[in-house]
């Protein structure tokens, strides 16, 4: 069992390093149409959906390029005149919304998008297809004392077990990860004082920063880290289910909820298939598949009557990040600079 | 008679066709009413829709500008010195306010006079359309990134102790929600306006039908009448057509009167002519049967006289017909009263003299202008003088003089025809003006002369009185108003 897990994680590392460089292809080589997707989603969660898609549409070949959220944003702007992808999928809602606000996105309307609730889309240009909690992932074997239920518990544990915790807390580098910045800025918005204390505690205990979720999860699993903070629920839950060392915690004080959103760049080629794929993502079948195959938390959990772990059941209040103009505030030039600066100061990062 | 009745249906057919043609050409009151009504309503509807378009847009701007203003003020509140430089910490609530305009993009820019660009969209044009007034928010529409954007602009002096100069904030949102609200309001208003217009047009159509229905009813009732029926219309009509009904009834009663008059006149004329004709026949028979040439000559002389009398009667009847026609046409003009009076005196003088009566006109006036019909007045005088002469001639003692006088008073002229005959008994004075009344049947006369006089006097709004001449005889006295320039009727 363990060897299989190690093999799995090794494979996934290999997969993701490969996918950073070159796209992964799905579907028949002889297919007449090509749909290119740039996405920040881990392929492990997405591959079954892509395979299902090419099975349904054998004349479409899909290329899937895994890109970090921040790079994805920059890439989309750079390629504004000749977008390489027809569909851009990211969990960095704020960057996606800013792309819409700044006019890099085209409108798409279909029966499926019209059925979406209004808080799951904006201007019919950006569409949410999943809603998942932002969680803490703990290594049960390594965590000293009682497992934390909320951020206050985490703070207490850090103070109480300084030795065991130092250098063993991991979260995103908000300078490198778009979604990491979004989650941090939302934390600061939701509970400024808690956030201040938390970042201060992180700073004085050698916080480890990462670009990508799966690396944090890997390090938590291997015991290099005790706790990973602000991780995307779908990845954490996937791993926690097959790895008994891992425990996923939805903070009781408040649980942030994040939507993964897709958009079609303005001058994208093959808009038809991009729309087709979007409709496919929102279809009852795929929404149900996300749940039953434990891939993602669907935006419409009501389509499957089966109770699965992929329905968010937080014990505390849920704070869904709104998909609207408010996201622009977090990405305000002056605010962003100050926020990153104060983050760097708190973490005692002087350079870079 | 049978010929006439044969022609009758043909003529009716032809006139029916003509009527149909005329009906086709005639403008329809109803369609004209409906047409004008529709036109007016369309114009009003168009104006109000135009107004609503404008108004709903202003209304939408008014409500959404409040959001924009609120967001701008929240931003402005958070401008200050942060880490020794002027900066802004945009509050989340500011954009939560803007998020009430669901799908509208947001653009903004903040800059200070000292530092230049602080945050926001660098390429946003910050120059406001009007001259800047510090601390006063300006709203305007301007295109940005391919869309029409509503901007709010504010410039103010920095109040922090270490800061100098001004800070400028511009905040804009696209117009989607505004247009949506405006078109929702407009749609509703347009629906209402169109509905009202349709109802109004329907009311006009129904109303025009209702208004014209009494006319059609009157028309039908008249249409269905038998040819000789001139009795008043007896149908219930609304107030608006009441006068029409009354006018028709008056007209019909006048027509009835005229017809009756004509009937009487015809009967009288026949009667008038039959008596002298019978006399003529008797005289002619007498002449035929006479053997002595002298007697025969005498009989023929009588026939000639009788013919003169007959001719006179016919003339009188004709004149009366002309006068009554003229009076129906109500023709009057300024004339000199002396002329018809003098003319009739001249005409009668010789005839009177034949009967041994001396006729004289006695006046000192040179002119006597009145408003009237010269022919009718002359007929009137002729009748009066004839009458006077005729009655002078009767009785044991023959009166030898008839005098006509004209005198001037302040407002009228007084004409008198004075004879010295037997006079008229008081009881009969009232009745002499009645048509076909004849005081004495032994004296020749039509019985219509004085009735005609009365008609002519009435027609001229004058007054006639019968006085006694002293010691005996009758005076007819007529007062007729002077003609004054400027006063016509």
Interface residues (C-beta under 8 A of the other chain):
Chain A: X100 X101 X102 X103 X118 X122 X123 X124 X189 X322 X324 X325 X326 X328 X329 X332 X333 X334 X335 X338
Chain B: X82 X83 X87 X88 X89 X90 X91 X92 X94 X95 X96 X98 X99 X102 X103 X104 X105 X106 X107 X110 X118 X119 X120 X145 X146 X147 X176
